[in-house]
Amino acid sequence: MPEISRDQVAHLAKLSRLALTEVELEQFAGQIDDIVGYVSAVQNVDAAGVEPMSHPHSIATTMREDVVHKTLDAAAALDQAPAVEDGRFMVPQILGEGD
């Protein structure tokens, strides 16, 4: 018995605002049901002892050393700003919102 019915596909099409013909509804129901079957088959594979991977190939990534560098403090960052208020940069209003 199929897991995905024609009515379920029609409901999803309506939610997605897709205009599907009766032939397409039947075709997609069959295709989606096949996909659900394939996923179920993969879930039944014994994966005990298989380490999860983030990439299908074993790759060595080279990362730079994480080194802490001196950065600007708030006063140094704001000392050249054209306008400052309450320790923050002042910028022109662009959305027309009031204070």
C-alpha positions in Angstrom: 0.0 0.0 0.0 1.4 3.4 -0.9 2.4 5.7 1.9 1.8 8.9 -0.1 -1.6 9.3 -1.5 -2.8 11.4 -4.5 -4.8 13.5 -2.0 -1.7 14.2 0.1 0.1 15.4 -3.0 -2.9 17.5 -4.0 -2.9 19.1 -0.5 0.9 19.8 -0.7 0.4 21.3 -4.2 -2.3 23.5 -2.9 -0.2 24.7 0.0 2.7 25.4 -2.5 0.3 27.1 -4.9 1.2 24.6 -7.7 -1.4 23.9 -10.3 -1.0 20.2 -11.0 -3.0 18.0 -13.5 -4.6 14.7 -12.4 -1.8 12.9 -14.3 0.9 14.9 -12.5 -0.7 14.2 -9.1 -0.7 10.5 -9.7 2.8 10.6 -11.2 4.2 12.6 -8.2 2.5 10.4 -5.7 4.2 7.4 -7.1 7.6 9.1 -7.3 7.3 10.5 -3.7 6.3 7.0 -2.5 9.4 5.6 -4.2 11.6 8.1 -2.5 10.1 7.3 0.9 10.8 3.6 0.1 14.5 4.4 -0.7 14.9 6.4 2.5 13.4 3.6 4.5 15.8 1.1 2.8 18.8 3.3 3.8 17.6 3.6 7.4 17.6 -0.2 7.6 21.3 -0.5 6.8 23.4 -1.6 9.8 25.7 1.3 10.4 27.1 0.1 13.7 30.7 1.1 14.0 30.6 3.5 11.1 31.9 6.9 12.1 29.7 9.8 10.9 31.2 12.0 8.2 30.7 15.6 7.2 32.1 14.9 3.7 32.0 11.9 1.5 35.8 11.9 1.0 38.4 11.8 3.7 40.0 15.2 3.5 42.5 16.9 5.6 41.6 20.5 6.2 44.3 23.0 6.9 43.4 25.6 9.4 45.5 28.6 10.4 46.6 28.8 14.0 44.1 30.6 16.2 46.1 33.5 17.5 44.8 36.3 19.7 45.6 39.8 18.4 45.2 43.2 20.0 42.1 44.9 18.9 40.6 48.4 19.3 38.9 49.2 22.5 35.6 51.2 22.3 37.2 54.5 22.9 39.8 54.0 20.1 37.1 52.8 17.7 34.9 55.8 18.3 37.6 58.6 18.5 37.5 59.2 14.7 33.7 58.8 14.2 31.9 61.8 12.8 29.2 61.5 15.5 29.0 59.6 18.8 26.3 59.3 21.4 26.2 57.1 24.5 29.3 55.3 23.4 27.9 54.3 20.0 28.3 55.5 16.4 25.6 57.9 15.3 24.3 57.3 11.8 21.6 59.1 9.7 18.1 57.8 10.1 17.0 55.9 7.0 13.7 54.3 7.8 11.8 57.3 8.8 11.2 56.0 12.3 10.8 58.5 15.2 12.8 58.4 18.4 
